[in-house]
Amino acid sequence: MEIPFDLNLDHAYAESIRQQHEAREAHDLISELEDKVGSALGLVMQRHGVLPAVGDRVEVDSEWLVISARTFGQDGSVWLSVGPFAG
């Protein structure tokens, strides 16, 4: 079973990356990280048949990120937001 989803870094996390880098580099880093998280979540879907819920963590490049929001659209779409895990 495949559940398509959209994913973004949460606003505060993305903004912290933007403040640490030049605009173009920050954009590239954010896009790359979103792609890596999306791939990791795709593997979770493939192996377990579920999308993570708010509060669930995912490991990407030896860094733990946490699902900070999960939204379901009227059209059946799913949107996830991730941020750094502060544990």
C-alpha positions as CSV (number, residue, x, y, z in Angstrom):
1,M,0.0,0.0,0.0
2,E,1.3,3.4,-0.9
3,I,0.2,6.6,0.7
4,P,1.5,9.7,-1.1
5,F,2.5,12.6,1.1
6,D,4.1,16.0,1.0
7,L,6.8,17.0,3.4
8,N,8.4,20.2,4.6
9,L,10.8,21.2,7.4
10,D,8.9,23.1,10.0
11,H,9.2,26.9,9.8
12,A,11.6,27.4,12.7
13,Y,13.9,24.7,11.6
14,A,14.0,25.9,8.0
15,E,14.5,29.5,9.2
16,S,17.5,28.4,11.4
17,I,19.1,26.9,8.3
18,R,18.4,30.1,6.3
19,Q,20.1,32.2,9.0
20,Q,23.3,30.1,9.0
21,H,23.8,30.0,5.2
22,E,23.6,32.2,2.1
23,A,20.1,32.2,0.5
24,R,21.0,29.8,-2.4
25,E,23.0,27.4,-0.2
26,A,20.2,27.4,2.4
27,H,17.6,26.6,-0.2
28,D,19.7,23.7,-1.6
29,L,20.4,22.4,2.0
30,I,16.7,22.5,2.9
31,S,15.7,20.8,-0.4
32,E,18.3,18.1,0.1
33,L,17.2,17.4,3.7
34,E,13.5,17.3,2.7
35,D,14.4,14.7,0.0
36,K,16.4,12.6,2.5
37,V,13.6,12.7,5.1
38,G,11.1,11.9,2.3
39,S,13.2,8.9,1.3
40,A,13.4,7.7,4.9
41,L,9.7,8.0,5.4
42,G,9.1,6.2,2.1
43,L,11.1,3.2,3.5
44,V,9.0,3.3,6.7
45,M,5.9,3.2,4.5
46,Q,7.3,0.3,2.4
47,R,8.4,-1.8,5.4
48,H,5.6,-1.1,7.8
49,G,2.6,0.3,5.8
50,V,2.2,3.4,8.0
51,L,3.1,7.0,8.0
52,P,4.6,8.3,11.2
53,A,2.5,10.4,13.6
54,V,3.2,13.6,15.4
55,G,6.0,13.0,17.9
56,D,7.5,10.0,16.0
57,R,11.2,10.3,15.1
58,V,13.1,9.5,12.0
59,E,16.9,9.2,11.6
60,V,18.5,11.0,8.7
61,D,22.3,11.2,8.3
62,S,22.8,10.2,12.0
63,E,20.5,13.0,13.1
64,W,17.1,12.5,14.7
65,L,14.2,14.5,13.4
66,V,10.7,14.5,14.8
67,I,7.3,14.8,13.0
68,S,6.0,18.1,14.3
69,A,2.7,18.2,12.3
70,R,0.6,15.8,10.2
71,T,-2.3,17.2,8.2
72,F,-5.0,15.5,6.1
73,G,-6.5,17.4,3.2
74,Q,-10.1,17.1,2.1
75,D,-8.8,15.5,-1.1
76,G,-7.1,12.8,0.8
77,S,-3.6,14.4,0.7
78,V,-1.2,14.1,3.6
79,W,1.3,16.7,4.6
80,L,4.0,16.2,7.2
81,S,6.3,18.7,8.9
82,V,9.6,17.8,10.5
83,G,12.0,19.5,12.9
84,P,15.0,18.7,15.0
85,F,14.5,16.3,17.9
86,A,15.5,18.0,21.1
87,G,16.0,15.0,23.3
